[in-house]
Amino acid sequence: MPVTRGNRPVLVEIDPAGPCEPVVITSLRPADSPRLQGEDADHIRMLAESELPLPPIVVHRPSMRIVDGVHRVKAAISRGRQTVEARFVEGTDEEMFLLAVRLNLAHGLPLSLYDRRAAAARILISHPQWSDRAIAAATGLAAKTVSGIRRDSAADVASLRIGRDGKRRPLSSVEGRRSAGELVKANPRMPLRQIAKQAGISLGTAADVRERVLRGEDPVPAKHRAKQAAEPIPQRIITMVMEVLLVDPSLRDTESGRGLLRWLASDGIGAEEWQALVDEAQGRGANTVADIARQCSDSWREFAERLEQRAPA
């Protein structure tokens, strides 16, 4: 099923009166959920204690991944059930994520504003051709909010140059490769032309980046990394990477992965933020604060080096 027709979204629909099938709970896979904080224990308890029958869940038939209904599955387990009623759907991973967002907006435990903003950022990566209004309708946000998210995650015009052929290219090939690498990680099947356009790199570079990422390598060759080893990563890139990591099921589905996301979110600090903290810390044990910050920096540097040794990508 096509995801778009022109610039108009074509969405997977669920027939609320359609047929249901019993499915064994142990055969289900974790959801690619738009809920960044994971499951809500209170909501699961409320559903488990209710005497009402649990509504059918929605399952992606090819992968057996839960699209909608994780809380209902957990409640069924609490009730001692081994099966749940399910409606099956088919489609791409991108279509299933869109469906999950829509269903979570329509019923059950509401998505938080942060969940919806993160969902919009992910949809902007997978469906950059969608209008702000279309993404706003899919995520329950205002079109102006989506416009702001698009603007924040878009390539900085100052970091691009326009060649004689009229094409836009990043001044830093490293930055372009990093951006392309995150796009490939978010959607390995994204067309090369789309990757090249969004990251501001050539088709050849986009192909090289995809091959590197799929092989588990760094999207930036070692010789390019060495040239920019001392240069800070632009805050725009950090923001985009965090948006992708926050919706990565491989991190969100494990306690250690969620811990890493919390550390990254809490320890990420931009120049404007630390300048304000520098001003605030004057005369209040500034030297001690500096020592602690330096120790934290050394710990993160050691973590980064070990990470690169074990998993270069």
ZAROVO-333187 format. One line per 2 residues: number of its first residue (from 1); their letters; for each residue x, z, y of N, C-alpha, C. Coordinates in Angstrom, 3 decimals. Layout:
N
NUM> A> X:Z:Y:X:Z:Y:X:Z:Y ~ ... .
This chain:
313
1> MP> 0.849:0.000:-1.197:0.000:0.000:0.000:0.880:0.000:1.241 ~ 0.646:-0.899:2.209:1.466:-0.908:3.412:1.213:0.328:4.249 .
3> VT> 2.267:0.799:4.917:2.144:1.974:5.768:1.538:1.615:7.109 ~ 1.809:0.412:7.587:1.242:-0.020:8.862:0.715:-1.434:8.750 .
5> RG> -0.184:-1.760:9.623:-0.633:-3.130:9.813:-0.379:-3.426:11.275 ~ 0.781:-4.147:11.510:1.246:-4.271:12.879:1.732:-2.908:13.325 .
7> NR> 1.213:-2.412:14.457:1.550:-1.069:14.918:0.445:-0.082:14.593 ~ -0.566:-0.508:13.858:-1.701:0.365:13.557:-1.492:1.028:12.206 .
9> PV> -1.565:2.362:12.142:-1.338:3.042:10.878:-2.383:2.690:9.817 ~ -1.927:2.526:8.593:-2.819:2.372:7.443:-2.564:3.579:6.555 .
11> LV> -3.546:4.472:6.416:-3.343:5.759:5.774:-3.991:5.825:4.405 ~ -3.407:6.626:3.521:-3.996:6.888:2.217:-5.216:7.775:2.413 .
13> EI> -6.324:7.393:1.817:-7.566:8.151:1.967:-7.898:8.900:0.677 ~ -8.566:10.044:0.837:-9.020:10.843:-0.294:-10.542:10.877:-0.274 .
15> DP> -11.163:10.526:-1.410:-12.616:10.606:-1.524:-12.990:12.028:-1.928 ~ -13.603:12.801:-1.012:-13.931:14.201:-1.348:-14.905:14.332:-2.512 .
17> AG> -15.614:13.243:-2.814:-16.546:13.280:-3.948:-15.975:12.552:-5.165 ~ -14.698:12.194:-5.088:-14.080:11.439:-6.169:-13.852:12.285:-7.408 .
19> PC> -13.482:11.642:-8.515:-13.302:12.355:-9.784:-12.102:13.300:-9.748 ~ -12.200:14.381:-10.495:-11.121:15.360:-10.623:-10.689:15.438:-12.082 .
21> EP> -9.463:15.873:-12.295:-8.938:16.032:-13.649:-8.252:17.384:-13.758 ~ -8.362:18.045:-14.896:-7.583:19.270:-15.086:-6.118:18.912:-15.292 .
23> VV> -5.225:19.663:-14.674:-3.802:19.405:-14.819:-3.103:20.726:-15.136 ~ -2.152:20.679:-16.061:-1.406:21.877:-16.448:-0.477:22.276:-15.297 .
25> IT> -0.550:23.515:-14.889:0.202:23.969:-13.721:1.706:23.776:-13.904 ~ 2.212:24.020:-15.102:3.654:23.893:-15.323:4.152:22.459:-15.227 .
27> SL> 3.227:21.487:-15.222:3.646:20.084:-15.098:3.792:19.657:-13.644 ~ 3.390:20.518:-12.709:3.418:20.176:-11.290:4.788:20.441:-10.680 .
29> RP> 5.134:19.606:-9.703:6.399:19.785:-8.968:6.110:20.347:-7.588 ~ 7.108:21.013:-6.960:6.893:21.599:-5.629:6.482:20.555:-4.603 .
31> AD> 5.735:21.001:-3.607:5.236:20.103:-2.575:6.306:19.789:-1.545 ~ 6.220:18.575:-0.991:6.998:18.235:0.211:6.126:18.650:1.389 .
33> SP> 6.064:19.941:1.607:5.074:20.518:2.515:5.527:20.482:3.969 ~ 4.589:20.285:4.897:4.939:20.380:6.322:5.093:21.815:6.799 .
35> RL> 4.840:22.793:5.923:4.964:24.205:6.320:6.428:24.631:6.223 ~ 7.067:24.836:7.356:8.486:25.145:7.371:8.783:26.544:6.851 .
37> QG> 7.836:27.459:6.974:8.060:28.827:6.518:7.657:29.041:5.064 ~ 7.260:27.987:4.388:6.896:28.116:2.993:5.516:28.717:2.798 .
39> ED> 5.315:29.373:1.666:4.002:29.891:1.304:3.677:31.188:2.049 ~ 2.381:31.417:2.267:1.897:32.620:2.927:1.321:33.551:1.857 .
41> AD> 2.017:34.672:1.604:1.619:35.579:0.522:0.228:36.152:0.751 ~ -0.127:36.462:2.004:-1.447:37.029:2.299:-2.556:36.027:1.987 .
43> HI> -2.305:34.748:2.323:-3.310:33.723:2.061:-3.487:33.526:0.552 ~ -2.386:33.552:-0.194:-2.463:33.422:-1.650:-3.270:34.582:-2.225 .
45> RM> -3.005:35.791:-1.733:-3.720:36.968:-2.227:-5.209:36.861:-1.931 ~ -5.553:36.399:-0.736:-6.957:36.247:-0.359:-7.667:35.253:-1.265 .
47> LA> -7.016:34.128:-1.555:-7.613:33.137:-2.442:-7.754:33.675:-3.863 ~ -6.736:34.407:-4.322:-6.764:34.929:-5.695:-7.873:35.958:-5.876 .
49> ES> -8.132:36.755:-4.844:-9.134:37.813:-4.943:-10.550:37.314:-4.701 ~ -10.681:36.116:-4.145:-12.006:35.570:-3.887:-12.700:35.205:-5.204 .
51> EL> -14.014:35.357:-5.237:-14.781:34.996:-6.430:-15.203:33.534:-6.410 ~ -14.939:32.842:-5.309:-15.318:31.433:-5.199:-14.354:30.564:-6.009 .
53> PL> -14.850:29.459:-6.583:-13.954:28.543:-7.312:-12.971:27.894:-6.341 ~ -11.765:27.657:-6.812:-10.749:27.034:-5.976:-11.012:25.535:-5.867 .
55> PP> -10.995:24.974:-4.649:-11.185:23.518:-4.497:-10.066:22.757:-5.192 ~ -10.310:21.511:-5.584:-9.266:20.714:-6.252:-8.048:20.530:-5.354 .
57> IV> -6.889:20.491:-5.962:-5.669:20.184:-5.218:-5.470:18.671:-5.225 ~ -4.487:18.194:-4.470:-4.155:16.765:-4.431:-2.742:16.606:-4.969 .
59> VH> -2.564:15.668:-5.905:-1.282:15.488:-6.580:-0.872:14.021:-6.534 ~ 0.399:13.788:-6.262:0.967:12.438:-6.306:1.235:12.089:-7.771 .
61> RP> 0.454:11.156:-8.307:0.514:10.904:-9.754:1.900:10.472:-10.235 ~ 2.612:9.534:-9.565:3.900:9.095:-10.120:4.924:10.214:-10.252 .
63> SM> 4.934:11.170:-9.318:5.951:12.217:-9.323:5.421:13.571:-9.770 ~ 4.087:13.723:-9.832:3.434:15.005:-10.120:3.772:16.049:-9.066 .
65> RI> 4.139:15.604:-7.887:4.416:16.525:-6.784:3.106:16.903:-6.101 ~ 2.959:18.175:-5.774:1.761:18.634:-5.082:1.768:18.104:-3.647 .
67> VD> 0.705:17.434:-3.272:0.564:16.944:-1.896:-0.155:17.982:-1.046 ~ -1.188:18.586:-1.603:-1.963:19.600:-0.889:-2.508:20.601:-1.898 .
69> GV> -2.293:21.899:-1.644:-2.879:22.906:-2.521:-1.902:23.878:-3.149 ~ -0.720:24.060:-2.570:0.255:24.993:-3.142:-0.307:26.410:-3.202 .
71> HR> -0.987:26.823:-2.128:-1.561:28.170:-2.123:-2.617:28.332:-3.220 ~ -3.404:27.283:-3.457:-4.425:27.343:-4.504:-3.796:27.423:-5.893 .
73> VK> -2.659:26.724:-6.073:-1.964:26.787:-7.362:-1.421:28.197:-7.592 ~ -0.818:28.782:-6.562:-0.296:30.147:-6.693:-1.431:31.137:-6.954 .
75> AA> -2.571:30.912:-6.297:-3.720:31.793:-6.530:-4.233:31.643:-7.954 ~ -4.248:30.420:-8.470:-4.692:30.193:-9.851:-3.771:30.903:-10.837 .
77> IS> -2.472:30.876:-10.554:-1.520:31.584:-11.420:-1.807:33.089:-11.389 ~ -2.105:33.611:-10.194:-2.436:35.036:-10.073:-3.699:35.386:-10.853 .
79> RG> -4.617:34.436:-10.960:-5.847:34.653:-11.724:-5.632:34.492:-13.223 ~ -4.418:34.122:-13.617:-4.134:33.942:-15.033:-4.486:32.573:-15.570 .
81> RQ> -4.710:31.608:-14.655:-5.077:30.259:-15.078:-3.841:29.460:-15.479 ~ -4.024:28.551:-16.431:-2.946:27.666:-16.836:-3.152:26.234:-16.344 .
83> TV> -4.360:25.922:-15.882:-4.664:24.588:-15.358:-5.403:24.723:-14.032 ~ -5.379:23.657:-13.248:-6.159:23.571:-12.016:-6.792:22.186:-11.953 .
85> EA> -7.863:22.073:-11.194:-8.487:20.770:-10.983:-7.721:20.018:-9.911 ~ -7.531:18.722:-10.130:-6.729:17.937:-9.192:-7.312:16.549:-8.987 .
87> RF> -7.119:16.034:-7.784:-7.382:14.623:-7.479:-6.022:13.948:-7.342 ~ -5.857:12.814:-8.006:-4.576:12.125:-7.997:-4.575:10.990:-6.978 .
89> VE> -3.420:10.807:-6.342:-3.237:9.718:-5.389:-1.903:9.039:-5.682 ~ -1.753:7.843:-5.160:-0.501:7.108:-5.298:-0.083:6.592:-3.935 .
91> GT> 1.215:6.376:-3.783:1.739:5.894:-2.516:3.198:6.273:-2.371 ~ 3.789:5.909:-1.242:5.195:6.209:-0.987:5.358:7.666:-0.572 .
93> DE> 6.599:8.129:-0.543:6.879:9.500:-0.103:6.416:9.706:1.337 ~ 6.631:8.682:2.178:6.224:8.793:3.579:4.709:8.918:3.699 .
95> EM> 3.990:8.129:2.900:2.526:8.197:2.919:2.028:9.556:2.433 ~ 2.712:10.113:1.429:2.293:11.415:0.906:2.536:12.527:1.926 .
97> FL> 3.630:12.433:2.675:3.871:13.450:3.700:2.812:13.366:4.791 ~ 2.487:12.158:5.201:1.432:11.970:6.205:0.105:12.534:5.708 .
99> LA> -0.203:12.283:4.443:-1.446:12.796:3.874:-1.434:14.325:3.842 ~ -0.290:14.908:3.487:-0.181:16.363:3.450:-0.429:16.968:4.825 .
101> VR> 0.116:16.350:5.860:-0.097:16.851:7.227:-1.576:16.773:7.585 ~ -2.196:15.618:7.315:-3.608:15.438:7.674:-4.499:16.439:6.948 .
103> LN> -4.247:16.640:5.653:-5.083:17.555:4.886:-4.904:19.000:5.339 ~ -3.681:19.366:5.700:-3.441:20.729:6.164:-3.999:20.972:7.555 .
105> LA> -4.230:19.896:8.304:-4.880:20.039:9.599:-6.387:20.173:9.445 ~ -6.925:19.604:8.361:-8.379:19.526:8.206:-8.991:20.781:7.606 .
107> HG> -8.227:21.548:6.824:-8.820:22.698:6.149:-7.738:23.706:5.817 ~ -8.176:24.839:5.304:-7.243:25.845:4.816:-6.478:26.541:5.924 .
109> LP> -5.274:27.013:5.579:-4.429:27.739:6.526:-3.868:26.760:7.547 ~ -4.132:26.962:8.848:-3.689:25.993:9.859:-2.173:25.881:9.927 .
111> LS> -1.697:24.691:10.245:-0.276:24.497:10.499:0.073:25.087:11.861 ~ 1.238:25.708:11.950:1.676:26.249:13.232:2.086:25.113:14.162 .
113> LY> 2.229:25.438:15.432:2.679:24.437:16.402:4.064:23.934:16.027 ~ 4.933:24.829:15.562:6.284:24.436:15.177:6.241:23.493:13.974 .
115> DR> 5.350:23.777:13.001:5.181:22.888:11.849:4.782:21.487:12.299 ~ 3.823:21.439:13.231:3.308:20.141:13.674:4.342:19.374:14.487 .
117> RA> 5.138:20.091:15.283:6.203:19.421:16.045:7.272:18.866:15.095 ~ 7.633:19.649:14.083:8.623:19.178:13.116:8.089:17.981:12.339 .
119> AA> 6.790:18.011:12.004:6.180:16.875:11.303:6.220:15.627:12.175 ~ 5.936:15.795:13.469:5.980:14.652:14.385:7.389:14.072:14.469 .
121> AR> 8.397:14.955:14.507:9.788:14.479:14.561:10.137:13.688:13.304 ~ 9.650:14.138:12.161:9.924:13.422:10.909:9.196:12.084:10.888 .
123> IL> 7.961:12.059:11.364:7.204:10.807:11.379:7.842:9.811:12.354 ~ 8.411:10.307:13.432:9.099:9.415:14.375:10.298:8.743:13.716 .
125> IS> 10.935:9.429:12.764:12.066:8.835:12.052:11.586:7.786:11.054 ~ 10.515:8.118:10.312:10.042:7.197:9.272:9.144:6.095:9.815 .
127> HP> 8.464:6.341:10.964:7.534:5.372:11.535:7.756:5.232:13.042 ~ 8.945:4.796:13.454:9.234:4.734:14.892:8.338:3.757:15.653 .
129> QW> 7.711:2.820:14.930:6.863:1.832:15.595:5.480:2.383:15.933 ~ 5.120:3.547:15.401:3.809:4.122:15.701:3.749:4.582:17.148 .
131> SD> 2.598:4.449:17.744:2.418:4.901:19.125:2.370:6.421:19.184 ~ 2.572:6.956:20.392:2.482:8.409:20.575:1.089:8.912:20.201 .
133> RA> 0.068:8.145:20.543:-1.305:8.563:20.233:-1.558:8.594:18.723 ~ -0.985:7.620:17.998:-1.180:7.587:16.539:-0.520:8.796:15.888 .
135> IA> 0.697:9.128:16.307:1.393:10.277:15.743:0.710:11.569:16.176 ~ 0.200:11.599:17.407:-0.527:12.781:17.883:-1.771:13.022:17.041 .
137> AA> -2.483:11.947:16.712:-3.687:12.079:15.890:-3.344:12.554:14.488 ~ -2.179:12.139:13.974:-1.778:12.509:12.612:-1.274:13.940:12.514 .
139> TG> -0.825:14.502:13.640:-0.204:15.834:13.602:-0.973:16.891:14.393 ~ -2.041:16.504:15.057:-2.810:17.475:15.828:-2.121:17.917:17.102 .
141> LA> -1.265:17.065:17.644:-0.572:17.353:18.897:-1.131:16.496:20.016 ~ -0.771:16.831:21.242:-1.121:15.982:22.371:-0.158:14.801:22.424 .
143> AK> -0.646:13.664:22.905:0.207:12.475:22.992:1.421:12.738:23.886 ~ 1.245:13.539:24.931:2.370:13.859:25.824:3.430:14.669:25.092 .
145> TV> 2.995:15.531:24.183:3.954:16.317:23.405:4.770:15.408:22.495 ~ 4.107:14.468:21.846:4.809:13.521:20.982:5.774:12.670:21.800 .
147> SG> 5.348:12.270:22.992:6.212:11.484:23.867:7.486:12.252:24.194 ~ 7.342:13.567:24.438:8.515:14.383:24.731:9.436:14.499:23.529 .
149> IR> 8.862:14.644:22.328:9.678:14.722:21.110:10.403:13.401:20.892 ~ 9.695:12.293:21.129:10.323:10.971:20.978:11.476:10.824:21.957 .
151> RD> 11.252:11.255:23.181:12.286:11.129:24.215:13.512:11.980:23.869 ~ 13.277:13.195:23.353:14.386:14.082:23.024:15.194:13.576:21.842 .
153> SA> 14.533:12.908:20.884:15.225:12.459:19.681:15.725:11.021:19.789 ~ 15.367:10.352:20.887:15.801:8.959:21.054:17.277:8.902:21.427 .
155> AD> 17.877:7.753:21.204:19.285:7.579:21.548:19.481:7.694:23.048 ~ 20.510:8.406:23.441:20.835:8.582:24.852:21.355:7.253:25.396 .
157> VA> 20.683:6.732:26.418:21.060:5.431:26.970:22.493:5.445:27.464 ~ 22.941:6.602:27.966:24.297:6.677:28.497:25.344:6.505:27.414 .
159> SL> 24.975:6.728:26.149:25.941:6.617:25.063:25.958:5.225:24.460 ~ 25.220:4.275:25.057:25.150:2.919:24.535:25.756:1.922:25.514 .
161> RI> 26.260:0.826:24.966:26.682:-0.282:25.820:25.953:-1.530:25.369 ~ 25.740:-2.458:26.264:25.064:-3.713:25.947:26.103:-4.821:25.940 .
163> GR> 26.259:-5.452:24.788:27.264:-6.493:24.651:26.800:-7.833:25.215 ~ 27.647:-8.829:25.131:27.309:-10.154:25.643:26.189:-10.793:24.845 .
165> DG> 26.023:-10.328:23.605:24.934:-10.852:22.781:23.616:-10.154:23.075 ~ 23.628:-9.202:24.025:22.408:-8.498:24.396:22.066:-7.333:23.499 .
167> KR> 22.891:-7.046:22.498:22.607:-5.954:21.578:23.190:-4.646:22.107 ~ 22.463:-3.544:21.835:22.896:-2.213:22.245:23.743:-1.592:21.144 .
169> RP> 24.912:-1.067:21.500:25.788:-0.418:20.543:26.283:0.900:21.118 ~ 26.446:1.926:20.266:26.931:3.203:20.774:28.394:3.110:21.190 .
171> LS> 28.753:3.843:22.259:30.149:3.888:22.648:30.979:4.538:21.545 ~ 30.378:5.449:20.814:31.059:6.109:19.709:30.488:5.603:18.389 .
173> SV> 31.324:4.912:17.592:30.849:4.451:16.288:30.581:5.628:15.369 ~ 31.299:6.738:15.608:31.088:7.936:14.793:29.672:8.450:14.992 .
175> EG> 29.249:8.524:16.250:27.902:9.006:16.545:26.851:8.096:15.926 ~ 27.062:6.786:16.032:26.116:5.848:15.444:26.046:5.985:13.932 .
177> RR> 27.201:6.167:13.301:27.228:6.340:11.849:26.557:7.649:11.434 ~ 26.786:8.716:12.196:26.138:9.993:11.882:24.615:9.853:11.961 .
179> SA> 24.141:9.211:13.037:22.698:9.012:13.188:22.139:8.201:12.030 ~ 22.849:7.118:11.677:22.400:6.276:10.571:22.408:7.058:9.266 .
181> GE> 23.422:7.911:9.082:23.492:8.715:7.869:22.296:9.629:7.706 ~ 21.850:10.233:8.809:20.682:11.111:8.740:19.413:10.319:8.455 .
183> LV> 19.332:9.096:8.990:18.175:8.255:8.707:18.119:7.895:7.219 ~ 19.270:7.589:6.640:19.323:7.238:5.220:18.945:8.444:4.367 .
185> KA> 19.430:9.632:4.741:19.105:10.840:3.977:17.608:11.127:4.041 ~ 17.007:10.889:5.218:15.579:11.138:5.376:14.746:10.129:4.604 .
187> NP> 15.241:8.882:4.516:14.498:7.829:3.818:15.483:6.802:3.276 ~ 15.984:6.996:2.042:16.980:6.080:1.479:16.502:4.637:1.374 .
189> RM> 15.178:4.423:1.411:14.644:3.059:1.274:14.344:2.404:2.618 ~ 14.723:3.042:3.698:14.498:2.448:5.010:15.268:1.130:5.122 .
191> PL> 14.630:0.059:5.620:15.311:-1.234:5.737:16.562:-1.135:6.610 ~ 17.580:-1.914:6.255:18.836:-1.881:7.004:18.642:-2.244:8.473 .
193> RQ> 17.774:-3.205:8.732:17.557:-3.605:10.118:16.988:-2.452:10.940 ~ 16.111:-1.675:10.334:15.520:-0.537:11.025:16.576:0.549:11.276 .
195> IA> 17.433:0.793:10.280:18.513:1.769:10.455:19.440:1.342:11.582 ~ 19.822:0.063:11.547:20.738:-0.450:12.563:20.137:-0.353:13.956 .
197> KQ> 18.859:-0.669:14.085:18.200:-0.646:15.388:18.102:0.773:15.931 ~ 17.697:1.732:15.076:17.512:3.098:15.539:18.836:3.789:15.855 .
199> AG> 19.865:3.483:15.067:21.159:4.135:15.279:22.035:3.384:16.265 ~ 21.637:2.153:16.629:22.421:1.375:17.576:23.722:0.864:16.993 .
201> IS> 23.696:0.462:15.711:24.898:-0.049:15.051:24.596:-1.421:14.472 ~ 25.636:-2.089:13.969:25.454:-3.413:13.393:24.869:-3.306:11.992 .
203> LG> 24.346:-4.435:11.499:23.807:-4.467:10.136:24.893:-4.147:9.110 ~ 26.087:-4.686:9.341:27.180:-4.424:8.412:27.537:-2.950:8.345 .
205> TA> 27.569:-2.299:9.521:27.871:-0.869:9.555:26.762:-0.070:8.896 ~ 25.504:-0.471:9.129:24.369:0.211:8.507:24.455:0.117:6.990 .
207> AD> 24.831:-1.071:6.486:24.970:-1.241:5.029:26.084:-0.356:4.487 ~ 27.199:-0.275:5.215:28.311:0.563:4.775:27.917:2.037:4.764 .
209> VR> 27.172:2.462:5.792:26.731:3.855:5.869:25.823:4.190:4.691 ~ 24.848:3.305:4.407:23.935:3.580:3.305:24.672:3.681:1.978 .
211> ER> 25.612:2.768:1.738:26.375:2.811:0.493:27.162:4.121:0.390 ~ 27.748:4.554:1.507:28.524:5.802:1.502:27.634:7.004:1.203 .
213> VL> 26.482:7.062:1.874:25.578:8.197:1.682:25.060:8.241:0.252 ~ 24.676:7.080:-0.296:24.149:7.040:-1.662:25.226:7.369:-2.693 .
215> RG> 26.496:7.149:-2.333:27.595:7.537:-3.231:27.981:9.003:-3.061 ~ 27.346:9.664:-2.088:27.668:11.067:-1.837:28.874:11.253:-0.947 .
217> ED> 29.214:10.224:-0.163:30.375:10.303:0.718:29.936:10.513:2.164 ~ 30.903:10.877:2.988:30.645:11.019:4.417:30.358:9.637:5.000 .
219> PV> 29.315:9.495:5.846:29.028:8.180:6.435:30.118:7.688:7.371 ~ 30.999:8.588:7.803:32.085:8.215:8.718:33.400:8.191:7.947 .
221> PA> 34.117:7.052:7.920:35.411:7.000:7.231:36.382:8.031:7.783 ~ 37.324:8.454:6.958:38.269:9.506:7.350:39.049:9.138:8.616 .
223> KH> 39.429:7.867:8.756:40.220:7.478:9.922:39.419:7.620:11.206 ~ 38.092:7.399:11.142:37.255:7.573:12.317:37.030:9.053:12.607 .
225> RA> 36.898:9.855:11.549:36.701:11.293:11.746:37.913:11.912:12.414 ~ 39.110:11.442:12.035:40.333:12.012:12.596:40.420:11.783:14.098 .
227> KQ> 39.907:10.626:14.554:39.973:10.302:15.982:39.112:11.231:16.813 ~ 38.010:11.710:16.217:37.086:12.532:16.985:37.011:13.972:16.481 .
229> AA> 38.058:14.392:15.783:38.031:15.735:15.199:37.849:16.811:16.249 ~ 38.395:16.574:17.457:38.327:17.597:18.500:37.129:17.430:19.419 .
231> EP> 36.357:16.377:19.245:35.224:16.130:20.131:33.976:16.836:19.613 ~ 33.221:17.518:20.495:32.004:18.211:20.049:30.907:17.231:19.684 .
233> IP> 30.057:17.627:18.734:28.911:16.808:18.365:27.866:16.907:19.463 ~ 27.320:15.797:19.957:26.301:15.860:21.011:25.103:16.686:20.571 .
235> QR> 24.525:17.444:21.502:23.394:18.297:21.180:22.231:17.486:20.634 ~ 22.068:16.239:21.101:20.976:15.390:20.613:21.098:15.169:19.116 .
237> II> 22.351:14.935:18.643:22.568:14.708:17.216:22.292:15.986:16.431 ~ 22.735:17.125:16.961:22.487:18.398:16.287:20.991:18.629:16.141 .
239> TM> 20.244:18.342:17.205:18.790:18.537:17.174:18.150:17.657:16.118 ~ 18.559:16.391:16.057:17.977:15.471:15.090:18.323:15.884:13.665 .
241> VM> 19.573:16.307:13.442:19.989:16.736:12.107:19.181:17.962:11.671 ~ 18.988:18.923:12.585:18.224:20.117:12.257:16.780:19.767:11.920 .
243> EV> 16.199:18.809:12.637:14.819:18.408:12.352:14.704:17.831:10.945 ~ 15.728:17.085:10.522:15.718:16.513:9.176:15.933:17.612:8.128 .
245> LL> 16.885:18.515:8.385:17.173:19.586:7.431:15.985:20.514:7.239 ~ 15.246:20.771:8.321:14.130:21.712:8.244:13.001:21.228:7.344 .
247> VD> 12.931:19.909:7.108:11.871:19.393:6.235:12.430:18.864:4.918 ~ 13.677:19.242:4.600:14.308:18.806:3.353:13.898:19.754:2.224 .
249> PS> 13.104:19.280:1.235:12.641:20.167:0.162:13.779:20.804:-0.627 ~ 14.923:20.119:-0.757:16.029:20.671:-1.536:16.573:21.942:-0.912 .
251> LR> 16.397:22.108:0.399:16.816:23.342:1.069:15.676:24.337:1.154 ~ 14.483:23.851:1.483:13.354:24.748:1.708:12.819:25.374:0.432 .
253> DT> 13.097:24.770:-0.732:12.529:25.261:-1.987:13.384:26.325:-2.656 ~ 14.523:26.704:-2.058:15.365:27.751:-2.634:15.621:28.826:-1.589 .
255> ES> 15.816:30.053:-2.054:16.064:31.166:-1.136:17.369:30.961:-0.382 ~ 18.423:30.496:-1.088:19.705:30.272:-0.424:19.594:29.150:0.607 .
257> GR> 18.800:28.116:0.287:18.613:27.023:1.241:17.888:27.484:2.479 ~ 16.847:28.299:2.292:16.124:28.830:3.451:17.020:29.747:4.282 .
259> GL> 17.894:30.496:3.595:18.833:31.346:4.328:19.778:30.522:5.178 ~ 20.279:29.408:4.606:21.176:28.536:5.363:20.471:27.976:6.596 .
261> LR> 19.220:27.555:6.437:18.474:27.035:7.576:18.296:28.099:8.650 ~ 18.039:29.341:8.240:17.903:30.415:9.228:19.209:30.644:9.968 .
263> WL> 20.339:30.617:9.232:21.634:30.815:9.881:21.936:29.692:10.869 ~ 21.678:28.451:10.438:21.949:27.318:11.313:21.085:27.374:12.572 .
265> AS> 19.805:27.735:12.387:18.898:27.792:13.532:19.272:28.913:14.482 ~ 19.715:30.051:13.949:20.015:31.195:14.803:21.378:31.077:15.464 .
267> DG> 22.331:30.406:14.772:23.685:30.332:15.305:23.939:29.088:16.134 ~ 22.975:28.162:16.153:23.140:26.979:16.992:22.955:27.342:18.450 .
269> IG> 23.934:27.049:19.279:23.870:27.426:20.691:24.468:26.313:21.530 ~ 23.732:25.884:22.529:24.181:24.817:23.403:24.961:25.343:24.592 .
271> AE> 25.595:24.412:25.317:26.441:24.805:26.449:25.655:25.562:27.516 ~ 24.427:25.090:27.809:23.635:25.766:28.826:23.295:27.187:28.410 .
273> EW> 23.010:27.372:27.110:22.645:28.698:26.629:23.829:29.651:26.687 ~ 25.014:29.186:26.194:26.129:30.125:26.187:26.661:30.403:27.576 .
275> QA> 26.478:29.455:28.510:26.899:29.734:29.879:26.086:30.878:30.468 ~ 24.775:30.889:30.165:23.921:31.981:30.634:24.339:33.301:29.999 .
277> LV> 24.731:33.253:28.703:25.170:34.469:28.027:26.500:34.966:28.570 ~ 27.383:34.035:28.926:28.663:34.433:29.530:28.416:35.196:30.820 .
279> DE> 27.507:34.672:31.646:27.180:35.346:32.898:26.586:36.724:32.643 ~ 25.762:36.830:31.580:25.093:38.091:31.273:26.074:39.128:30.719 .
281> AQ> 27.087:38.667:29.968:27.992:39.591:29.283:29.095:40.139:30.170 ~ 29.242:39.649:31.373:30.290:40.128:32.267:30.141:41.620:32.523 .
283> GR> 31.226:42.376:32.260:31.207:43.804:32.530:30.498:44.617:31.479 ~ 30.060:44.017:30.372:29.339:44.747:29.336:30.042:44.553:27.985 .
285> GA> 31.290:44.918:27.950:32.051:44.757:26.715:32.354:43.311:26.424 ~ 32.686:42.545:27.473:32.902:41.104:27.307:33.993:40.810:26.291 .
287> NT> 35.075:41.610:26.298:36.163:41.349:25.354:35.722:41.557:23.912 ~ 34.900:42.586:23.690:34.399:42.842:22.339:33.489:41.710:21.884 .
289> VA> 32.605:41.268:22.774:31.723:40.147:22.452:32.544:38.912:22.116 ~ 33.604:38.675:22.880:34.465:37.512:22.644:35.116:37.603:21.268 .
291> DI> 35.578:38.805:20.891:36.204:38.978:19.578:35.212:38.700:18.453 ~ 33.983:39.206:18.622:32.955:38.977:17.598:32.634:37.488:17.496 .
293> AR> 32.481:36.820:18.649:32.174:35.385:18.657:33.287:34.595:17.984 ~ 34.537:35.003:18.255:35.672:34.304:17.646:35.680:34.506:16.131 .
295> QC> 35.351:35.724:15.686:35.293:35.987:14.248:34.190:35.159:13.585 ~ 33.027:35.072:14.252:31.941:34.236:13.725:32.381:32.777:13.648 .
297> SD> 33.100:32.332:14.684:33.581:30.953:14.713:34.529:30.688:13.552 ~ 35.433:31.654:13.288:36.378:31.483:12.180:35.639:31.428:10.843 .
299> SW> 34.596:32.266:10.691:33.834:32.272:9.444:33.129:30.946:9.234 ~ 32.503:30.412:10.281:31.816:29.125:10.175:32.814:27.997:9.911 .
301> RE> 34.005:28.089:10.509:35.009:27.040:10.287:35.449:27.038:8.820 ~ 35.662:28.233:8.259:36.046:28.326:6.856:34.927:27.801:5.963 .
303> FA> 33.672:28.139:6.317:32.521:27.631:5.562:32.500:26.105:5.593 ~ 32.710:25.515:6.774:32.690:24.054:6.917:33.788:23.405:6.083 .
305> ER> 34.991:24.001:6.087:36.097:23.428:5.329:35.827:23.466:3.827 ~ 35.283:24.585:3.347:34.977:24.674:1.910:33.851:23.719:1.541 .
307> LE> 32.879:23.568:2.445:31.779:22.639:2.189:32.294:21.219:2.078 ~ 33.210:20.831:2.966:33.767:19.477:2.938:34.596:19.253:1.670 .
309> QR> 35.287:20.294:1.208:36.091:20.148:-0.009:35.232:19.941:-1.241 ~ 34.072:20.631:-1.287:33.232:20.562:-2.480:32.223:19.426:-2.436 .
311> AP> 31.726:19.122:-1.231:30.698:18.077:-1.094:30.958:17.308:0.197 ~ 31.828:16.317:0.161:32.205:15.587:1.372:31.043:15.003:2.137 .
313> A> 29.895:14.672:1.445:28.780:14.069:2.166:27.980:15.103:2.908 .
